[in-house]
C-alpha cells in the first residue's frame, strides 16, 4: 500500500490516539497492522479517533476504498460515492 504524506500523518495520529484510548500498540510496518489499526479506529466511539479516521478515508484513492471495503472495513457510504468508484455499464473504448 502506498499512501500520501497526509494519510501517513493521519495513520500515526490514529496509532497514538488508539494506544492512549485502548492501550493497543499498532506499528505501521505491514498491511496487516495498518488494517488492524483501521478496524480499531472504525469501531471506536471516541470523536477524535472518528474524526481522524474519516479524514483518512477522504484522502484515499477509489482503489484503496474498494480494497479496504472488501476486507470488511466499515466505510460509510458517503465515502464510497467518490467519482471513479461506481462501475458503469458503458465501455470506456
C-alpha positions as a printed NumPy array, in Angstrom:
array([[  0.   ,   0.   ,   0.   ],
       [  1.195,   3.444,  -0.867],
       [ -0.31 ,   6.417,   0.963],
       [  0.051,  10.16 ,   0.694],
       [  2.052,  12.095,   3.264],
       [ -1.216,  13.336,   4.715],
       [ -2.541,   9.819,   5.216],
       [  0.717,   8.639,   6.754],
       [  0.459,  11.517,   9.231],
       [ -3.19 ,  10.608,   9.964],
       [ -2.266,   6.944,  10.5  ],
       [  0.417,   7.954,  13.003],
       [ -2.085,  10.187,  14.855],
       [ -4.622,   7.319,  14.879],
       [ -1.995,   4.942,  16.254],
       [ -1.192,   7.375,  19.09 ],
       [ -4.86 ,   8.049,  19.911],
       [ -5.798,   4.367,  19.871],
       [ -2.822,   3.494,  22.042],
       [ -3.902,   6.128,  24.57 ],
       [ -7.6  ,   5.168,  24.382],
       [ -7.456,   1.353,  24.161],
       [ -3.885,   0.536,  25.113],
       [ -3.222,  -1.395,  21.914],
       [  0.005,  -0.517,  20.143],
       [ -0.106,  -0.571,  16.347],
       [  3.088,  -0.42 ,  14.377],
       [  2.669,   0.843,  10.837],
       [  5.105,  -1.59 ,   9.271],
       [  2.797,  -4.025,   7.457],
       [ -0.52 ,  -4.268,   5.68 ],
       [ -1.974,  -6.36 ,   8.499],
       [ -1.06 ,  -3.923,  11.263],
       [ -2.446,  -0.971,   9.307],
       [ -5.689,  -2.886,   8.781],
       [ -5.878,  -3.704,  12.496],
       [ -5.412,  -0.014,  13.312],
       [ -8.148,   0.97 ,  10.864],
       [-10.537,  -1.672,  12.264],
       [ -9.954,  -0.295,  15.77 ],
       [-10.466,   3.276,  14.544],
       [-13.673,   2.359,  12.708],
       [-15.096,   0.742,  15.846],
       [-14.076,   3.484,  18.266],
       [-16.667,   5.789,  19.757],
       [-14.077,   8.494,  20.521],
       [-14.84 ,  11.627,  18.476],
       [-11.187,  12.493,  17.837],
       [-10.432,   8.998,  16.575],
       [-13.518,   9.07 ,  14.35 ],
       [-12.503,  12.484,  13.018],
       [ -9.048,  11.286,  12.01 ],
       [-10.488,   8.065,  10.587],
       [-12.9  ,   9.994,   8.36 ],
       [-10.124,  12.358,   7.257],
       [ -8.096,   9.278,   6.326],
       [-10.988,   7.942,   4.228],
       [-11.444,  11.303,   2.48 ],
       [ -7.866,  11.192,   1.216],
       [ -7.925,   7.629,  -0.112],
       [ -7.992,   6.744,  -3.776],
       [-11.019,   4.85 ,  -5.117],
       [ -8.863,   1.71 ,  -5.4  ],
       [ -7.899,   1.892,  -1.73 ],
       [-11.511,   2.407,  -0.656],
       [-12.703,  -0.607,  -2.621],
       [ -9.813,  -2.714,  -1.351],
       [-10.439,  -1.79 ,   2.272],
       [-14.163,  -2.395,   1.972],
       [-13.581,  -5.877,   0.54 ],
       [-11.534,  -6.724,   3.64 ],
       [-14.539,  -5.897,   5.814],
       [-13.542,  -2.42 ,   6.952],
       [-16.561,  -0.276,   7.803],
       [-16.629,   2.609,   5.347],
       [-19.682,   4.871,   5.343],
       [-21.49 ,   5.105,   2.012],
       [-20.715,   8.807,   1.649],
       [-17.037,   7.945,   1.11 ],
       [-17.88 ,   5.23 ,  -1.395],
       [-19.595,   7.77 ,  -3.653],
       [-16.345,   9.275,  -4.899],
       [-16.016,   9.591,  -8.655],
       [-14.479,   6.516, -10.201],
       [-15.885,   4.112,  -7.62 ],
       [-19.142,   3.031,  -9.185],
       [-18.812,   0.797, -12.234],
       [-20.862,   1.816, -15.231],
       [-22.24 ,  -0.409, -17.994],
       [-20.744,   1.935, -20.61 ],
       [-17.409,   0.888, -22.047],
       [-14.533,   3.395, -21.979],
       [-13.494,   2.488, -25.525]])
